[in-house]
Amino acid sequence: MLTNRSLLISTFSALLLMAGCATVQPEIPIDQASVLPGTQVTSRGNPVRLLGSPISVGKPLPSLDLVDAMTMKGVDLSKERGSVLLLSVVPSIDTRVCEAQTHLLGEKGQALPGSIKKIVISRDTPFAQKRFANESKLTHLQYLSDYKQGDFGRSTGLLTEGTMLLTRSVIVVDKKGIVRYIQVVPELGHLPDMERAFREAMRLAQEG
């Protein structure tokens, strides 16, 4: 028969165990497949249409201004030359999957050479992006915001109907400003294949 003290300890241990189990996060699936910009993805299995003019491999990025979260200055990625651009596009950095994607870019991407610019793009405000960068200690990444009119999303076919957020994707642009790789993740709740994007960026960085 349990004493009051034994019962209290047993109950406390059970609560600790339950709390520990509650903090365990399920592993986020990684999608290796891709859909085309301007088509359709799913969100928890429900179809979501992608709006805008789709970009494609072999074409340059469209000319438009994004806002740099650290400087509040406009940045036109179509004018960047001499560096490979690795663009990690996320719906919102304050969600679990987007946070994981950004940590992959910032932590595993540290092995990439300096000739590859690692850039996070979302429709979060620049202030939210800057706060996230500081809290996550990922300030070595560049954060660009499409918060004004969603012009980046509309000009790439990566704007989701309904929420009007950017769909989860990765784009690699070569030193001449030409899109050389795109993965648009078929299911919004899954991660992109960042390892493959890293390999594509490395290959382009080694080109003359």
N, C-alpha and C positions, 0 to 999 in steps of 0.2 A: 504494500500500500504506500502511495506516494505521500511524503510529508508536504506541508505548505511550501517549504523552501524548494524541495525537489520539483514540485509542480510548477513553481514560478520559473525555475531555471529551464525546465523542459519547454514551457510555453515560450520563453524568451528565445531559446534556440530555434524553435520552430518558426518564430516570426523572422529571425535573422535569415533562415534558410529561404523562406518565402520571399523576403526582400531581395536576396541575392538572385533568385530565379527571375524575379521581375526585371532585373537590370540586364539580363542576358538578351542581346539583340540578335535576331536571326540574321544569317549571312545574306548579303544582297546578291542576287544572281547577276552574272555578267553576260550580256548579249554579244555574240560575235557576228550576228547577222545585221543587216542594215536595210532601211527603206529609203526611197528617194525623197529628197526635199520636195515640198509641195504636194505630197500624197496624203498618207494617213498613218498615225501611230495608234497605240492603245494606252489607256490609263486604267489599270486593274481590269483589263479585258474589254473595256468599253472603247469603241472607236472614237478617235479625235482627229478632225481634219486639220491639215497644215495649210496655212494661208500664205499668200505672197508669190513672188516670182522666184522659182527654184534656181539655185546655183548648180553648177555641174563641174565635174573634174575636167581640167583642161581649159577652163575659163578663168578670167581674173575675178577677184572679189569686187563687188559693186562699190562705188565711191559714196561714202556717207560718213557722218561724224558720230562717233561714240564718245561718251564722257569718261575721262580717266578719274577713278575714284580718289586718287591721292592728290591730284592737281586741279581737278574740276575743269580741265582744258579739253577741247575737242581733239579726237584722234581719228584720222582717216586711214584705216588699215590698207586700203588699196594703194596707198602711196609709199608703204613700207618696202624698202629694197635692201638686199644684202644680208638679210637674216631669214631663217625659216620661222614661220609663225605656227605655233601649236595652239589652236583655239579650242578651249574647253567650254562648251555652251551648256548652261544649266537653267532650269526653270526658276529656282530660287535658292540662294545659298543657305537660307535658314531652314532647310529641310534635310532629313537624314541622308538621303541618297545623294543630293547635291553636295552636301558637306563631305561625304565619303569620296566623291569624284574629285573634289577640289584638293582633298588631302593626298589622293593618289598623284595628282599633278604636281603638288608642291613637295611631296616627300620622295616618292619613287622617281619623280622627274628630276630630282637634284643631280642624278648621274648624267643627265644630258649636257652637252657642251654649251658654252655661252652663246654660240651662234644661233641657238634655238630660243626664241622668245616664247615664254609660257604665259598664256593670257586666258583669263576667265571672263566670260561674257554672260550677262544676265539682265533681266529687266528690274532687278533690285535697284533702289536708289544708290547713288554713289556713297551716301552716308552709311547705309546698311552694309555695303561692300567693304568700306574702310573699317567699320567696327568688326566685321567678321575677320578681316585680315589681321587686325591687331590681336583679337581674342584667340585666334587659332595659331598665331605666330607664323603666318604664311605671307608675310609682307614682301617677300622676294618675288611673288607673282605680280603680274599686272592685272588690274581689275578694270574692266570697261563696262559702262552701264548703257543700256538701250531703253532707259526709263521714260524718255520724253514721248515719242510717238511710236515706238516699236519699229523704227525704220530699218534696223538691221534684220529683224525677223521678217518684215515684209519684203525686203530686198533679197532674201536668201531662201524663202519658202520654208522658214523654220518657226513661224508664229502659230501657236495653237489656237484653234477656234474656241470660243467660250471664255477661257481664262485669260487669253491674250498674253500668255507667257511664252518664252522660247522653249522649244522642244529639246530634249537631251541629245546632244550630238558632239562630235569632235571633227574639226577641220584642220588639215595641214596644208599650208601655203608655202610654195618654194621661194627662193631668194629673188625671183623675178616677179613675184606677186600673182603667180598662177596657182589655182587650187589643184592639188595633186592627190588628195585623199579626203573622203567624207565618210563618216559613219553616223547615220541618224538612228538612234536606238529604237527598235520597234515597240518596246514597252517602256513607258515613262518611269516605272518603278524599278527598272533594272539599270545597271551600270554599263557604260560603253567598254569596249576592249581597249583599255588604255595602253596595255603592253604593245599591241599592234600599232597604235598611233605613235608610240615612242620609237618603234623600229622604223616606221615610215619617215618620221622627222629626222632620225639619225642618218638614214640613207640619203635624204635630200641635203643634209648638212655637209655630207662628204662629197657631194657633187661639186665640180668646179664652177 
